[in-house]
Amino acid sequence: MVSFIKDTQKREFDSTGQVRAVQFAFVNTAAGGNTQVIAAQAGLRIVVLNLVVITATAQSVKFQSATSDISCAWPLATNGGLVLPYSRHGWFQTNIDEALNVNLSGAINTAVQLAWIPSL
C-alpha cells in the first residue's frame, strides 16, 4: 500500500534538493505582448509547477523568460483555456535573474494563475 504524507507548509524541492516554499501568482491582463507575472528572483530561476489560463476571445498565449520563449504558443478559443496540472519537475522555467512574462497575441482579457518555486 502507498501512503502519502501531506506537507502542510507547501514545500517543494528544487533541482539541487534544497527545500523551497511553493508560491502563488496571478495576473488579469488585456495587454497584447508581454505582461510580467512574477518579478525576477535575484540569483534564481522561476519554475512553474502548475498553471491555468482563461481567455475571453480567441488568441495565442505563451510564456517567456524576460523576452525569450520558454513555452510554445498555445492557440486558445473564445472563452477557452489551458490547464497544466501539477508537475513536481515543473512545466518550464525562466533563466536565472529573469522575470516570468505571459505574452498574448492580442489585447484580450486574459486571466493567468499559477504555482511556482524559486530554484537555482
N, C-alpha and C positions, 0 to 999 in steps of 0.2 A: 504494500500500500504506500502511496505517495502522500506525504503531508507537507503543507505549505506553511511557512512562518510569515505572519503579517508584520510588516515593518511600519509601525505607526508613525515613525519620524520621516517617512517618504524619502528614503535614501536610495542611492544607486551607486554603482562603482564605475569610474571612468576607465579608459583603456589601460591605465597604468596600475589599476587596482585600488586607487585612492577613493575613499567614500566621499560622495558628493550628494548634496541635498537636491532633490527634484524641485524645479521651479516652474512657474506657470506664467504665460504671457498671452495677451490677446491684442488685436487691433481691429477697428472698424474703419475702413477707408473707402474712398471713392476717387482716389487719385490714380491716374494712369502712370505707369512706370514704377519706380521704387518707392516703397514706404518702409521705414525701419520698424521692425517688430521687437528686436532686442538689441540694445546698445552693445558695442564691442566690450569684451571682458578682458581686462589687462592680463596679457601673458597666457590667455586660454582660448580654447575653441568653444563654440556653442553647438551641442549635439542635440538634435531634435528627436525626442523619443516617441511622440505621437502628435497627431495633427488633425484638425477639422477646418475645412474651408467651405464657405457657402457664398454664392454669388447671385445677385438679383437678375442679371442679364447675361447671355452667352458671352464668354471671353476665355482667354487662356491665362493661367496662373502658374508662376514658377517662383522658386526661391533662389536667393543669391547671397554669397559671402561678399559683402560690400557690393561690387558690380560684376563679380564672376558668378556664372551659373553653377549651382550645386544641386539642382533638380531639373527634371525635364519640364517642359511647358505642358501642363495638363489642360486640355480643352474642356471647359465646363458648360453645360447647357443652362438656359434660363431657369432660375430658382434651383440650380443644380449645386452639387457639392462634391467634396472629396473627403474621405476619412482614411487616415493612415493609422491603424491600431498600434498599440504599444509594441515597441521593439527594443529589447534590452540593449542592443548594439547601436540603436539609432537608425534613422532613415537617411539622414545627411548631416553634415557638419560644416561649420564655417572654417576659414583659415584662422590661425592664431591672430588675435588683436583686430578682428573684423566683425562688424555688425551683421546680424541676420536681417535681410530685407525680403519682403514679398514684392514681386513685380507683376503688375496687372497689364494686360494688353489694351485695356480701355479704362476710361474714367467711370467705373461702375461700382455701385455699392457692394462691398465685399467684406465678409467677416472671417477672421483667422483666429483660431485659438489653439494653443499647443502646450506641451510639457517638454522641458529641456533640462540638461545638466551642463555645467561648465566642465571642460576637460582639457588635459594637456595635449 
